[in-house]
Amino acid sequence: MNNQKTAFDLSGKKALVTGGGSGLGLAITKTLIAYGAEVIILGRRKEPLRCACEELGARCSYHVFDLSNTGQLPSLVSELEDTHGPIDILVNNAGIHLKKEACAVSDQEFAAVVQTNQLSVFSLTREVAAKMVTRKRGNIIMISSMAAKYGIPKVIAYTAAKSAVEGMTRALAVELSPLGIRVNCIAPGFIATDMSSGALKNDTQRMSRVMARTPMGHLGEPDDIGYAAVYLASDAAGYVTGTVLAVDGGNSIGF
């Protein structure tokens, strides 16, 4: 029983959560801290990061950085590890969205979404994983989307990037798991964040479609994603790698 009680304990672990100052990233950060981890949150805007750290206390720190600056990622990761110690857990949560009909999406718009949601995710993962490899331990968690599960109109760039993230999860897991690094992915369903709840409430037809194909009959809570991250980062998931965990109330299998 003692082992079972401590399997989810993240005490002494250091986590890096991108986009950790708001939305699902903040929920993930809060939950990791609740289970004992120290968390560095990364984002482009100082104020949400500062407010999050003020709320969460001494085990939360922040660093302002634009992940599209991929050329600066090697020095960023070295700086973070020099300041905070080895990164044990990486959560690639940061992302941007574009809702627009596919035929109206410009090359520049498509590239911007792919840059943040796919290319920057790989670049940061590569730099953090290289450090983890030398220590022969580590946990990497990607964040995908229902957009990678089935066709959703008007989000072509986001869909392409998140589908690539799921592919990277499997490929990286095969390559890195023999070196002591587990790589997994969470695919959130429709979660009651301020942004998504507001959008759905203003689009009753879309809300009806979401609920009709969600067997559990309600939106998820941000904490549901946080608990999934704790599980995948903890010893409780010690034999889990290369998986894409749908946290969606059954939406991806609903009829």
C-alpha positions as CSV (number, residue, x, y, z in Angstrom):
1,M,0.0,0.0,0.0
2,N,2.8,2.4,0.8
3,N,4.1,2.0,-2.8
4,Q,0.7,2.6,-4.2
5,K,0.3,5.8,-2.2
6,T,3.6,7.2,-3.4
7,A,3.3,6.2,-7.0
8,F,1.8,9.5,-7.9
9,D,4.2,11.6,-5.8
10,L,6.2,14.1,-7.8
11,S,8.2,15.5,-4.9
12,G,11.7,16.5,-5.9
13,K,10.8,16.6,-9.6
14,K,11.2,19.7,-11.7
15,A,8.8,20.3,-14.5
16,L,8.7,22.8,-17.4
17,V,5.2,23.6,-18.7
18,T,4.9,25.8,-21.8
19,G,1.9,28.1,-21.9
20,G,1.6,27.4,-18.2
21,G,0.1,30.8,-17.2
22,S,-3.4,30.3,-18.3
23,G,-6.0,27.7,-19.5
24,L,-5.1,24.1,-19.5
25,G,-1.4,24.9,-19.0
26,L,-2.3,26.6,-15.7
27,A,-4.5,23.7,-14.6
28,I,-1.6,21.3,-15.4
29,T,0.8,23.5,-13.5
30,K,-1.5,23.6,-10.4
31,T,-1.9,19.9,-10.4
32,L,1.7,19.1,-10.8
33,I,2.5,21.4,-7.9
34,A,-0.3,19.8,-5.8
35,Y,1.5,16.4,-6.2
36,G,4.8,17.8,-5.1
37,A,6.6,19.0,-8.3
38,E,8.4,22.3,-8.7
39,V,7.2,23.9,-12.0
40,I,8.7,26.5,-14.3
41,I,6.1,28.0,-16.6
42,L,7.0,29.5,-19.9
43,G,5.1,31.9,-22.0
44,R,5.2,35.1,-24.1
45,R,3.3,37.4,-21.8
46,K,4.8,38.3,-18.4
47,E,1.6,39.3,-16.5
48,P,-0.3,35.9,-16.7
49,L,2.9,34.1,-15.7
50,R,3.6,36.4,-12.8
51,C,0.0,36.2,-11.6
52,A,0.1,32.4,-11.8
53,C,3.3,32.2,-9.7
54,E,1.9,34.6,-7.2
55,E,-1.1,32.4,-6.8
56,L,0.8,29.1,-6.7
57,G,3.6,30.0,-4.4
58,A,7.3,29.2,-4.0
59,R,7.3,26.0,-6.1
60,C,6.3,27.9,-9.2
61,S,8.6,30.2,-11.2
62,Y,8.3,31.7,-14.6
63,H,10.4,32.6,-17.7
64,V,9.2,34.9,-20.5
65,F,10.0,33.4,-23.9
66,D,8.5,33.2,-27.4
67,L,8.9,29.6,-28.5
68,S,8.9,30.6,-32.2
69,N,12.5,31.8,-31.5
70,T,13.8,28.3,-32.0
71,G,17.4,29.4,-32.5
72,Q,17.5,30.5,-28.9
73,L,16.1,27.3,-27.4
74,P,19.5,25.6,-26.8
75,S,20.6,28.5,-24.6
76,L,17.2,28.8,-23.0
77,V,17.2,25.1,-21.8
78,S,20.8,25.4,-20.6
79,E,19.9,28.6,-18.7
80,L,16.8,27.0,-17.1
81,E,18.8,23.9,-16.0
82,D,21.6,26.1,-14.6
83,T,19.1,28.1,-12.6
84,H,16.6,25.5,-11.5
85,G,18.4,22.2,-11.9
86,P,17.7,19.2,-14.2
87,I,14.3,19.2,-15.9
88,D,12.6,15.9,-15.1
89,I,9.2,16.6,-16.8
90,L,8.4,18.6,-20.0
91,V,4.8,19.4,-20.8
92,N,4.5,20.8,-24.4
93,N,1.2,22.7,-23.8
94,A,1.7,26.1,-25.6
95,G,-0.2,26.5,-28.8
96,I,-2.0,29.0,-31.0
97,H,-5.3,28.6,-33.0
98,L,-6.7,29.8,-36.2
99,K,-10.4,29.4,-37.2
100,K,-10.8,30.0,-40.9
101,E,-12.0,28.2,-44.0
102,A,-9.2,26.2,-45.5
103,C,-9.3,27.9,-48.9
104,A,-8.9,31.3,-47.2
105,V,-5.8,30.3,-45.1
106,S,-2.6,31.9,-46.4
107,D,0.7,30.2,-46.5
108,Q,1.9,32.6,-43.8
109,E,-1.0,31.8,-41.5
110,F,-0.6,28.1,-42.0
111,A,3.1,28.3,-41.3
112,A,2.6,30.4,-38.1
113,V,0.3,27.8,-36.6
114,V,2.6,24.9,-37.6
115,Q,5.6,26.8,-36.2
116,T,4.2,27.2,-32.7
117,N,2.2,23.9,-32.5
118,Q,4.6,21.6,-34.2
119,L,8.1,22.9,-35.1
120,S,8.7,24.7,-31.8
121,V,7.4,21.6,-29.9
122,F,10.0,19.5,-31.7
123,S,12.8,21.9,-31.2
124,L,12.2,22.4,-27.4
125,T,11.7,18.6,-27.0
126,R,14.9,17.9,-28.8
127,E,16.9,20.3,-26.5
128,V,15.3,19.0,-23.3
129,A,15.5,15.3,-24.3
130,A,19.2,15.7,-25.1
131,K,19.8,16.7,-21.4
132,M,17.5,13.9,-20.2
133,V,19.5,11.3,-22.3
134,T,22.7,12.1,-20.4
135,R,20.8,11.4,-17.1
136,K,19.0,8.3,-18.5
137,R,15.6,9.5,-17.1
138,G,12.8,11.9,-18.0
139,N,9.2,12.4,-19.0
140,I,7.9,14.2,-22.0
141,I,4.1,15.0,-22.3
142,M,2.7,16.4,-25.5
143,I,-0.8,18.0,-25.8
144,S,-2.9,17.1,-28.8
145,S,-6.5,17.8,-29.6
146,M,-9.7,16.2,-30.8
147,A,-8.8,17.9,-34.1
148,A,-6.3,15.1,-34.6
149,K,-9.0,12.4,-34.1
150,Y,-11.4,13.4,-36.8
151,G,-12.1,16.1,-39.3
152,I,-13.2,19.5,-37.8
153,P,-13.9,22.3,-40.3
154,K,-12.1,25.6,-40.4
155,V,-9.0,24.5,-38.4
156,I,-6.8,23.0,-41.1
157,A,-3.4,24.3,-39.8
158,Y,-4.2,23.4,-36.2
159,T,-5.4,19.9,-37.3
160,A,-2.2,19.3,-39.3
161,A,0.1,20.4,-36.5
162,K,-1.7,18.4,-33.8
163,S,-1.8,15.3,-36.0
164,A,2.0,15.7,-36.4
165,V,2.3,15.9,-32.6
166,E,0.7,12.6,-32.1
167,G,3.0,11.1,-34.7
168,M,6.0,12.6,-33.0
169,T,4.8,11.1,-29.7
170,R,5.0,7.6,-31.1
171,A,8.3,8.1,-33.0
172,L,10.0,9.8,-30.1
173,A,8.8,7.1,-27.6
174,V,10.4,4.3,-29.7
175,E,13.7,6.2,-29.9
176,L,13.9,7.6,-26.4
177,S,12.2,5.0,-24.2
178,P,15.3,2.6,-24.4
179,L,17.3,5.5,-23.0
180,G,15.0,5.9,-20.0
181,I,12.7,8.7,-21.3
182,R,9.0,8.1,-21.6
183,V,7.0,10.1,-24.1
184,N,3.2,10.3,-24.0
185,C,0.4,12.6,-25.2
186,I,-2.9,13.9,-23.8
187,A,-5.7,14.6,-26.3
188,P,-8.2,16.9,-24.4
189,G,-11.8,16.8,-25.5
190,F,-14.1,19.7,-24.9
191,I,-13.0,21.2,-21.6
192,A,-14.7,24.0,-19.7
193,T,-12.0,26.7,-19.9
194,D,-13.1,30.3,-20.1
195,M,-12.3,30.4,-23.9
196,S,-14.0,27.2,-24.9
197,S,-17.0,27.5,-22.7
198,G,-17.7,31.0,-24.0
199,A,-17.4,29.9,-27.6
200,L,-19.7,27.0,-27.1
201,K,-22.3,29.0,-25.2
202,N,-22.4,31.4,-28.1
203,D,-22.8,28.6,-30.6
204,T,-25.8,26.5,-29.5
205,Q,-25.6,24.3,-32.6
206,R,-22.0,23.4,-32.0
207,M,-22.7,22.8,-28.3
208,S,-25.5,20.4,-29.2
209,R,-23.2,18.5,-31.5
210,V,-20.5,18.2,-28.9
211,M,-22.9,17.0,-26.2
212,A,-24.7,14.6,-28.7
213,R,-21.4,12.7,-29.3
214,T,-20.1,12.9,-25.7
215,P,-21.3,9.8,-23.8
216,M,-20.6,11.3,-20.4
217,G,-22.9,14.2,-21.3
218,H,-20.9,17.1,-20.0
219,L,-17.8,19.2,-20.6
220,G,-14.6,18.2,-18.9
221,E,-12.9,20.3,-16.3
222,P,-9.3,21.7,-16.6
223,D,-8.3,19.5,-13.6
224,D,-9.1,16.4,-15.6
225,I,-6.2,17.3,-17.9
226,G,-4.0,18.1,-14.9
227,Y,-4.6,14.7,-13.3
228,A,-3.8,13.0,-16.6
229,A,-0.5,14.9,-16.7
230,V,0.3,13.8,-13.1
231,Y,-0.4,10.2,-14.0
232,L,1.7,10.2,-17.1
233,A,4.6,12.0,-15.3
234,S,4.5,9.7,-12.3
235,D,5.8,6.3,-11.4
236,A,2.2,5.1,-11.7
237,A,2.6,5.2,-15.5
238,G,6.1,3.6,-15.3
239,Y,5.2,1.1,-18.1
240,V,3.3,3.6,-20.3
241,T,5.0,5.2,-23.3
242,G,4.0,6.2,-26.8
243,T,0.3,6.5,-25.9
244,V,-2.2,9.2,-26.8
245,L,-4.6,9.5,-23.9
246,A,-8.0,10.9,-24.8
247,V,-9.4,12.8,-21.9
248,D,-12.7,13.6,-23.6
249,G,-15.7,12.0,-21.8
250,G,-15.8,9.5,-24.7
251,N,-16.2,12.2,-27.4
252,S,-13.8,10.6,-29.8
253,I,-15.7,7.3,-29.7
254,G,-19.2,8.7,-29.4
255,F,-21.8,8.2,-32.2
